[in-house]
């Protein structure tokens, strides 16, 4: 396996900037996710790593060696595409063997590697079939097998599960994670699906507008988002976010937005408040309480819709003109048209000033 390092990568097409100064380190044996909305530059970044596209500036290093001058075939990388890219006229066995045959690998080695991949992916019975005779999930296994037999330093996956139905995508996600753990492979995986990102990755790189917004473990990105974009992009349903300003009243700091007024923890007083700054306050739907508890702010809302998810309920509410979503246990009673009291625990609030997270324990920057 291998370590990957990106140093100040940028990419432009004419006047359009696709990637902006991307620096990243991927450790040996890790599963790193490139996550972001369509058009954020994640697939372009993967293609640059593979050597299929050239950066405008910056460097790609594999095991500490700059590989920018090397063509894709010499980077010792295997890439699995969204559309499988299998040769339709070849059998599964021949598809698996193709790259090794081109490299004049001995037949005994090819057969051994095919047998190993077939065992890992449970595709023994498919080896003599053509791609047209396979289901989507089976084709994706074959595409992964073709990468595995090469024993590359680095695996690159470009949204490999996006063409599968929801149930198959879930089962393939589990198989892919197990496979990575068995192989101890270094994987860089592109997706726009946050569920894939949260369940597969050891580390998530959140991209937006060609920039890295946050790099961290899935749990930490969810619990401590670096900015409002990450807060809104990670989580289903997304975090409730409101824009407004901070004001001081006697010995209390208040967040004031349209139709909402929230007192903040006393610790925010520890540093000067920047009243002219752009301020965003947020709370995740599952952190809102329907029963009063200590250290929570009470807010009155109107319930508009109850959405039944099976295990949970979503209450779609409105505070004045502001929409708000509450996620709660299905045993909770809720009825559209009723006024309800909601309780926001202060330690579950997220505060962002000028698009940067503020630690409530230390207060906003001066």
C-alpha positions in Angstrom: 0.0 0.0 0.0 1.0 3.6 -0.1 0.9 7.1 1.3 -0.5 9.9 -0.8 0.2 13.6 -0.5 -1.2 16.5 -2.4 0.6 19.8 -2.2 -1.1 23.0 -3.2 -3.1 21.5 -6.1 -5.1 24.0 -8.2 -6.9 23.4 -11.5 -8.4 26.0 -13.9 -10.2 25.6 -17.2 -9.9 28.9 -19.1 -11.3 31.4 -16.6 -13.1 28.8 -14.4 -11.3 27.7 -11.2 -12.1 24.1 -10.4 -9.7 23.4 -7.5 -8.1 26.0 -5.2 -4.9 25.2 -3.4 -5.7 21.6 -2.2 -3.2 20.2 0.3 -3.9 16.8 1.8 -2.2 13.8 3.3 -3.6 10.3 3.0 -1.9 7.8 5.3 -1.0 4.2 4.4 -4.0 1.8 4.7 -6.6 4.5 5.3 -10.0 4.9 3.7 -10.3 8.6 2.8 -13.6 10.1 1.4 -13.8 13.1 -0.9 -17.3 14.4 -0.2 -19.2 17.3 -1.6 -22.0 18.4 -3.9 -22.0 18.1 -7.6 -19.4 20.4 -9.2 -17.3 20.9 -6.1 -14.2 19.4 -7.9 -13.9 16.0 -6.2 -13.9 13.9 -9.4 -11.4 16.3 -11.0 -9.2 15.9 -8.0 -9.4 12.1 -8.3 -8.5 12.2 -12.0 -5.4 14.4 -11.2 -4.3 11.8 -8.6 -4.7 9.1 -11.3 -2.9 11.0 -13.9 -5.9 11.2 -16.2 -5.9 15.0 -15.9 -3.2 17.5 -15.2 -3.2 20.1 -12.5 -2.6 23.8 -13.2 -0.2 24.0 -10.2 0.9 21.9 -7.2 2.2 18.4 -6.8 1.0 14.8 -6.3 3.3 12.5 -4.3 3.0 8.8 -3.7 5.3 7.4 -1.0 7.1 10.7 -1.0 7.9 10.6 -4.7 6.5 13.3 -7.1 4.5 11.5 -9.8 3.3 14.4 -11.9 5.5 13.4 -14.8 4.3 9.8 -14.8 1.4 8.6 -17.0 -1.5 6.7 -15.4 -0.1 3.3 -16.2 3.2 4.0 -14.3 1.6 5.4 -11.1 0.7 1.9 -9.8 -2.9 3.1 -9.1 -6.2 1.2 -9.8 -9.3 3.2 -10.5 -12.9 1.9 -10.2 -15.4 4.0 -12.2 -19.1 4.8 -11.7 -19.9 3.0 -15.0 -17.8 -0.2 -14.4 -15.9 0.2 -17.7 -15.9 -3.6 -18.3 -15.1 -4.9 -21.8 -18.4 -6.3 -23.1 -16.9 -8.9 -25.4 -14.7 -10.5 -22.7 -15.7 -12.9 -20.0 -15.4 -12.0 -16.3 -12.2 -14.0 -16.2 -10.8 -12.2 -19.2 -11.8 -8.8 -17.8 -10.0 -9.6 -14.6 -6.9 -10.8 -16.4 -6.7 -8.1 -19.0 -4.4 -5.6 -17.3 -2.1 -8.4 -16.1 -2.0 -9.9 -19.6 -1.0 -6.6 -21.1 1.9 -6.4 -18.6 3.0 -10.0 -19.7 2.4 -11.3 -16.2 3.0 -15.1 -16.0 -0.1 -17.2 -16.5 0.3 -18.9 -13.1 0.4 -15.5 -11.3 -2.7 -14.3 -13.2 -4.6 -17.5 -12.3 -3.6 -17.2 -8.7 -4.7 -13.5 -8.5 -8.0 -14.2 -10.2 -8.7 -17.0 -7.8 -7.8 -14.8 -4.8 -10.1 -11.9 -6.1 -12.9 -14.3 -6.9 -12.8 -15.6 -3.3 -12.7 -12.2 -1.8 -15.6 -10.9 -3.8 -17.6 -14.2 -4.1 -17.7 -14.2 -7.9 -16.4 -17.8 -8.6 -19.7 -18.6 -10.4 -19.5 -15.6 -12.6 -16.0 -16.1 -14.2 -17.2 -17.5 -17.5 -20.1 -15.0 -18.0 -20.1 -11.9 -20.1 -20.9 -8.5 -18.5 -24.3 -8.3 -20.2 -25.3 -11.4 -18.2 -24.5 -9.8 -14.8 -26.6 -7.6 -12.5 -25.4 -4.1 -11.5 -24.0 -5.4 -8.2 -22.2 -8.2 -9.9 -20.6 -5.9 -12.4 -19.4 -3.7 -9.7 -17.8 -6.6 -7.9 -16.0 -7.5 -11.2 -14.9 -3.9 -11.6 -13.4 -4.1 -8.0 -11.9 -7.5 -8.8 -10.1 -6.1 -11.8 -8.5 -3.5 -9.6 -7.6 -6.0 -6.8 -5.8 -8.4 -9.1 -3.3 -5.7 -10.1 -2.3 -5.3 -6.4 -1.8 -1.5 -6.8 -0.3 0.9 -4.2 -3.5 3.0 -4.2 -7.2 2.4 -5.0 -9.3 5.2 -6.4 -13.1 4.9 -6.5 -15.2 7.4 -8.4 -18.8 7.1 -7.1 -18.8 3.4 -7.7 -22.2 2.7 -6.1 -24.3 5.5 -7.5 -25.9 3.4 -10.2 -27.2 0.8 -7.8 -30.6 0.8 -6.1 -30.8 1.7 -2.5 -30.9 -1.8 -1.0 -28.0 -3.0 -3.2 -26.0 0.1 -2.4 -26.3 -0.6 1.3 -25.1 -4.2 1.0 -22.3 -3.2 -1.4 -21.2 -0.5 1.0 -20.8 -3.1 3.8 -18.9 -5.5 1.5 -16.6 -2.7 0.4 -15.7 -1.7 3.9 -15.0 -5.4 4.9 -12.9 -5.7 1.7 -10.8 -2.7 2.7 -10.3 -4.0 6.2 -9.1 -7.4 4.8 -6.8 -5.9 2.2 -5.6 -3.0 4.5 -5.8 -1.0 1.3 -5.2 2.7 0.8 -8.4 4.0 -0.7 -9.5 7.4 -1.9 -13.2 7.4 -2.6 -15.4 10.1 -4.2 -19.1 10.4 -3.3 -21.8 13.0 -2.9 -23.7 10.7 -0.6 -23.0 11.6 3.0 -24.3 8.2 4.3 -21.6 6.5 2.2 -19.0 9.0 3.6 -20.0 8.6 7.2 -20.1 4.8 7.1 -17.1 4.0 4.9 -14.5 6.5 5.7 -11.8 6.7 8.3 -11.5 10.4 7.4 -13.7 12.7 5.3 -12.5 15.6 3.2 -15.5 18.0 2.7 -15.1 20.0 -0.6 -17.2 22.9 -1.7 -16.5 25.3 -4.6 -13.1 23.7 -5.2 -11.9 24.3 -1.6 -11.4 22.0 1.3 -13.9 23.0 4.0 -12.9 20.4 6.7 -10.9 17.3 7.0 -11.6 15.0 10.0 -13.0 11.7 11.2 -16.7 11.3 10.4 -18.0 11.5 14.0 -16.0 14.7 14.6 -17.2 16.4 11.4 -20.8 15.6 12.4 -20.3 16.8 16.0 -18.0 19.7 15.4 -18.6 21.1 11.9 -16.1 23.8 10.9 -18.5 26.2 9.2 -22.2 26.6 8.2 -21.7 24.8 4.9 -20.3 21.6 6.6 -23.1 21.9 9.3 -25.8 22.0 6.6 -24.2 19.4 4.3 -23.6 16.7 6.9 -26.7 15.2 8.6 -30.1 14.1 7.5 -32.2 16.2 8.0 -29.6 19.0 8.0 -28.8 21.2 10.9 -31.3 24.0 11.6 -29.4 27.2 10.9 -30.3 30.9 11.4 -28.4 34.0 10.5 -28.4 37.1 12.7 -26.3 39.1 15.0 -24.9 39.1 18.6 -25.9 41.7 21.1 -25.0 42.3 24.7 -27.7 43.1 27.3 -26.3 43.6 30.8 -24.5 40.4 31.6 -26.0 38.3 28.8 -25.1 37.7 25.1 -28.1 37.2 22.8 -28.2 35.8 19.3 -30.9 37.8 17.5 -32.3 36.7 14.1 -35.5 37.0 12.2 -38.3 35.9 14.6 -35.8 34.2 17.0 -34.0 35.4 20.1 -31.6 33.0 21.9 -29.5 33.8 25.0 -26.1 32.2 24.7 -24.0 30.5 27.4 -22.3 32.8 29.9 -18.8 31.7 28.6 -19.4 33.7 25.4 -19.0 36.8 27.6 -15.3 35.9 28.1 -14.2 37.8 25.0 -15.5 40.9 23.2 -18.5 40.5 20.9 -18.0 41.6 17.3 -21.5 43.0 16.7 -20.8 43.8 13.0 -19.8 40.2 12.2 -22.0 37.8 10.2 -23.3 35.3 12.7 -25.0 31.9 12.2 -26.5 29.8 15.0 -27.5 26.2 14.6 -28.9 23.1 16.3 -29.3 19.6 15.0 -32.9 18.3 14.7 -32.2 15.4 17.1 -30.8 17.8 19.8 -34.0 19.7 20.2 -36.1 18.6 23.1 -39.9 18.5 23.6 -39.7 18.3 27.4 -38.1 21.0 29.6 -34.7 20.3 30.9 -32.0 22.2 32.8 -29.8 24.4 30.7 -32.2 24.7 27.8 -33.8 27.7 26.1 -37.5 27.6 25.5 -38.9 28.6 22.1 -42.5 28.5 20.9 -43.2 27.0 17.5 -46.1 26.0 15.3 -46.1 22.4 14.1 -46.9 22.2 10.3 -46.2 18.6 9.3 -45.3 15.2 10.9 -43.1 12.9 8.8 -43.0 9.3 9.8 -39.6 7.7 9.1 -40.4 4.4 10.8 -37.9 4.4 13.7 -38.2 8.2 14.2 -40.6 11.1 13.5 -39.7 14.5 12.0 -41.7 17.4 13.2 -41.6 20.2 10.6 -42.3 23.4 12.6 -42.1 27.2 12.2 -40.9 29.8 14.6 -42.5 32.9 13.2 -41.5 32.7 9.5 -38.4 30.5 10.2 -38.7 26.8 9.3 -37.3 24.3 11.9 -37.1 20.5 12.0 -37.2 18.3 15.1 -36.2 14.7 15.1 -37.8 12.6 17.9 -38.8 9.1 18.9 -41.9 7.7 17.1 -43.7 7.3 20.4 -43.9 11.1 20.7 -47.3 12.7 20.0 -47.4 15.4 17.4 -50.2 17.0 15.4 -50.1 19.6 12.6 -51.6 23.0 13.6 -50.7 22.8 17.3 -48.5 25.3 19.1 -45.6 23.6 20.9 -42.8 24.5 23.2 -39.3 23.4 22.0 -36.2 23.4 24.2 -32.7 24.1 22.9 -30.0 22.8 25.3 -27.3 25.4 25.3 -24.5 22.9 25.1 -26.0 21.6 21.8 -25.9 25.0 20.0 -23.4 25.7 17.3 -22.2 29.2 16.8 -20.3 30.5 13.6 -18.9 34.0 13.2 -17.8 35.0 9.7 -18.3 31.4 8.6 -15.9 30.1 11.3 -16.9 27.9 14.2 -16.7 29.5 17.6 -16.0 27.4 20.7 -18.8 28.3 23.1 -16.4 27.7 26.0 -14.1 30.4 24.9 -16.4 32.8 23.2 -16.1 34.6 19.8 -12.8 35.9 18.5 -11.9 39.5 19.2 
